[in-house]
Amino acid sequence: MQPTTPVTTIKDSTANPAPLGLLGFGMTTVLLNIHNAGIYELDSMILGMGIFMGGLAQVLAGYQEWKKNNTFGATAFTAYGMFWLTLVAIIIIPKTSFGTDLKSSETAMGWFLFMWGLFTLFMFIGTLKLNRVLQLIFFTLTVLFFLLSVSDLTGNAPLKIAAGWEGILCGLLAFYGCVAQVINEVHGKTVLPMGVKK
């Protein structure tokens, strides 16, 4: 008779990191795109949000998703957290004593945004197995990146304003995703629907 090896099952009792990541992404996206829509100038409020909520909060959420064995969540939150930190660096570096000659051209920014749009398009395909809210977030984010890319590559200012309004919608969808997950978990039932796939 073969000896049996005891099996230990570890239950994951850690909190869901997705609401934090969605909040960091959603709030920062709304605030930056209010600027893109032409309502106010780029300032330290947006840069601060980009570093801490858009950047650090999402990277922390991505690390927690990695611990939960969620490849999609880990990749998305970590990548977009780093996007925000990179964007802030692109804005700030030319204003330093060592980076005055390093300002990115509109053409360079157009290609930067295009690559993020391409990545987001592939991530959108991944959401087709997930809930409707995530599908809408990644679809509108894909459109946003491509609109901003074309705007920078062509110098089309009205297109950037249109992208700003579309980006506000994208950010609000992410904000809704955060709130829905928190409220639904607290109540133990679906209060705010996410469009969960059957």
C-alpha positions in Angstrom: 0.0 0.0 0.0 1.4 3.4 -1.0 1.8 6.0 1.7 -0.4 9.0 1.3 1.1 12.5 1.2 -1.0 15.1 3.1 -2.2 17.9 0.9 -2.4 21.4 2.4 -4.8 23.8 0.9 -4.1 27.6 1.4 -7.2 29.8 1.3 -6.7 33.2 -0.2 -8.2 35.6 2.3 -6.6 38.8 0.9 -8.8 41.7 -0.3 -9.6 42.3 -4.0 -7.0 44.8 -5.3 -9.0 45.6 -8.5 -11.1 48.4 -7.0 -7.9 50.3 -6.0 -6.4 49.9 -9.4 -9.6 51.0 -11.1 -9.9 54.0 -8.8 -6.3 55.1 -9.5 -6.8 54.7 -13.2 -10.3 56.2 -13.3 -9.8 59.3 -11.3 -6.5 60.2 -12.9 -7.9 59.6 -16.4 -10.9 61.8 -15.8 -8.7 64.7 -14.4 -6.2 64.5 -17.3 -8.9 64.4 -19.9 -10.7 67.4 -18.4 -7.5 69.1 -19.3 -7.4 67.5 -22.8 -10.9 68.7 -23.3 -9.6 72.3 -22.8 -11.3 73.1 -19.5 -8.1 73.8 -17.5 -4.4 73.9 -17.9 -2.0 71.1 -17.0 -0.8 71.6 -13.5 0.6 70.0 -10.3 -2.7 68.5 -9.4 -2.6 66.3 -12.6 1.0 65.5 -12.1 0.5 64.6 -8.5 -2.4 62.3 -9.3 -0.3 60.8 -12.1 2.5 59.9 -9.7 0.5 58.7 -6.7 -3.0 57.5 -7.8 -2.4 56.7 -11.5 1.1 55.4 -10.9 1.8 54.0 -7.4 -1.7 52.9 -6.6 -2.0 50.9 -9.8 1.4 49.4 -9.4 0.5 48.2 -5.9 -2.8 46.8 -7.2 -0.9 45.0 -10.0 1.5 43.4 -7.5 -1.5 42.2 -5.4 -3.1 40.8 -8.6 0.2 38.9 -9.3 -0.1 37.4 -5.8 -3.6 36.3 -6.6 -2.4 34.6 -9.8 -4.3 37.0 -12.0 -2.1 37.6 -15.0 -4.5 40.0 -16.8 -4.9 42.2 -13.7 -1.2 42.1 -12.8 -0.2 43.1 -16.4 -2.9 45.8 -16.8 -2.5 47.6 -13.4 1.3 47.4 -13.4 1.6 48.5 -17.0 -0.8 51.4 -16.8 0.7 52.4 -13.4 4.0 52.7 -15.2 2.4 54.5 -18.1 1.3 57.3 -15.7 4.8 57.5 -14.1 6.3 57.6 -17.6 3.9 60.3 -18.7 4.8 62.5 -15.7 8.5 61.9 -16.3 8.1 63.0 -20.0 6.5 66.2 -18.8 8.9 67.0 -15.9 12.3 66.0 -17.3 12.5 68.8 -19.8 11.9 71.3 -17.0 15.0 70.1 -15.1 18.5 71.5 -15.5 19.7 68.3 -17.1 16.7 67.7 -19.3 16.1 71.0 -21.0 17.1 69.7 -24.5 15.1 66.4 -24.1 11.6 67.6 -24.6 9.6 65.1 -26.6 8.2 66.3 -29.9 4.5 65.9 -30.8 5.6 63.2 -33.3 7.4 61.2 -30.6 4.4 61.6 -28.3 2.1 60.4 -31.1 4.1 57.2 -31.5 4.3 56.8 -27.7 0.5 57.0 -27.5 0.1 54.7 -30.6 2.1 51.9 -28.9 -0.1 52.2 -25.8 -3.1 52.1 -28.0 -1.8 48.9 -29.7 -1.2 47.3 -26.3 -4.6 48.3 -25.0 -6.3 46.9 -28.1 -4.7 43.5 -27.3 -5.8 43.8 -23.7 -9.3 44.7 -24.9 -9.4 41.3 -26.7 -8.6 39.7 -23.3 -11.6 41.4 -21.7 -14.0 39.6 -24.1 -13.9 36.7 -21.6 -14.5 39.1 -18.7 -17.4 41.4 -17.6 -19.0 44.1 -19.7 -17.7 47.0 -17.6 -14.1 46.0 -18.2 -14.9 45.5 -21.9 -16.2 49.1 -22.1 -13.2 50.5 -20.1 -10.6 48.9 -22.4 -12.6 49.7 -25.6 -12.9 53.4 -24.7 -9.2 53.4 -23.6 -8.1 51.9 -26.9 -10.1 54.6 -28.8 -8.7 57.3 -26.5 -5.0 56.3 -27.1 -5.6 56.2 -30.9 -7.4 59.6 -30.9 -4.6 61.2 -28.9 -2.0 59.6 -31.1 -3.6 60.9 -34.3 -4.1 64.3 -32.7 -0.4 64.6 -31.9 0.8 63.2 -35.2 -1.4 65.6 -37.2 -1.5 68.6 -34.9 -5.3 68.4 -34.9 -6.4 70.4 -31.8 -10.2 69.8 -32.2 -9.5 66.0 -32.3 -7.6 66.3 -29.0 -10.6 68.1 -27.4 -12.9 65.3 -28.6 -10.4 62.7 -27.2 -10.6 64.5 -23.9 -14.4 64.1 -23.7 -14.0 60.4 -24.7 -11.3 60.0 -22.1 -13.6 61.4 -19.4 -16.1 58.7 -20.3 -13.4 56.0 -20.1 -12.3 57.3 -16.6 -15.9 57.4 -15.4 -16.4 53.8 -16.5 -13.3 52.7 -14.5 -14.6 54.7 -11.5 -17.9 52.9 -11.8 -16.1 49.6 -11.9 -14.3 50.4 -8.6 -17.5 51.5 -6.9 -19.5 48.6 -8.1 -17.0 46.0 -6.9 -16.8 47.6 -3.4 -20.5 48.1 -3.0 -21.4 44.6 -4.3 -18.8 43.0 -2.0 -20.0 45.0 1.1 -23.7 44.1 0.4 -22.9 40.5 -0.6 -25.1 40.8 -3.7 -25.2 42.7 -7.0 -26.3 46.3 -6.3 -24.4 47.9 -9.2 -24.2 45.5 -12.2 -20.9 44.8 -13.9 -22.4 42.7 -16.7 -20.8 39.5 -15.6 -20.5 36.9 -18.3 -22.4 33.7 -17.6 
